[in-house]
Amino acid sequence: MHRLDNGEPLRDAMSEAGLSIERLAEMTKKADPAGYGIKPATIGHMVSTGTSGRDRFEDRSCDLVARALNRPVADFFTVSPA
């Protein structure tokens, strides 16, 4: 999946919820049925506007972030083109 608007919707949602990257990463562990969650570095890549920002992410990572924020995946990511 691709992040929307260089991660701006995700940054906005985190700001509204008062969440740091580390706290959101912890929340993904609770949202993950396996209990692993995703690493803070991955979330950092999702929200970064600098050179560390990335556009594509694994479906699982996108799903866990959206679940942790109790929002639809489509609020933050779009399906990658084939």
N, C-alpha and C positions, 0 to 999 in steps of 0.2 A: 504494500500500500504506500501511497505518497502522502506526505503531510500537506495540509492545506495552508496556503498563505504564509509559507516559511515558518510555520509553527505558531503563528499569532493566535489562532483560536485556543490552542492548548495553553499558551502563556497566559491568555486572558482568564481561562477557567481556573488555572492554578492561582492566579492573583486574587480572583474573586473568592476562592476557597481558603486563601491564606496559606497555601502549600509551598514548601520548598521542593526542590528536586529530590532531596533525600527522603522527605516525608511522603511524597507521591510514590517513590520506589517502595517504601515500606507498605503503603496501601495496596500496591499491586500484588504483594505476597498474600495478603488477605483475600484478594479477588481471584487468585490463582488456585484452582482446585488441587493442584499438585503442591502448592505452597512455596514455589520458587520465586515468583514475581519476576521483575526485570531489574537490571542494574541501574543505579543512578546515572552512569555514563551514557546509557542508551537514552534515557529521558533527556539528558543534557544535549545529546545530538538532535533530539526531536524539537527542542525549544530554542536552540542556538541560532542566532542570526549571523554569526561569524563563520570563519573557515571550518569550524568543527561541526557545523550544521549539516545534516544529511537530509535527503528527500525521501528515500525509500526505506521502509521498515518491514520486518516480518509481521504477518497477519496476527500472530499470537501476541506480540508486543503491543500492537495497536489495540487489540481487543482488551488486553489487561489494563491499559491506561484508561480506556473508555469506561470499563467496568468499575475501576477504582474511583472514577469521578462520577459514576452513576449517570453517564451520558451515552448517547449513541455514537458508535465509531465514526459515522458520517459527519459528526460535528467537528472532527479533527483530521480525518484522513479520507482519501478517495482510493478506489481500487486502481492499482497500477495498470497502465496500458500493456497489452500483450506484446 
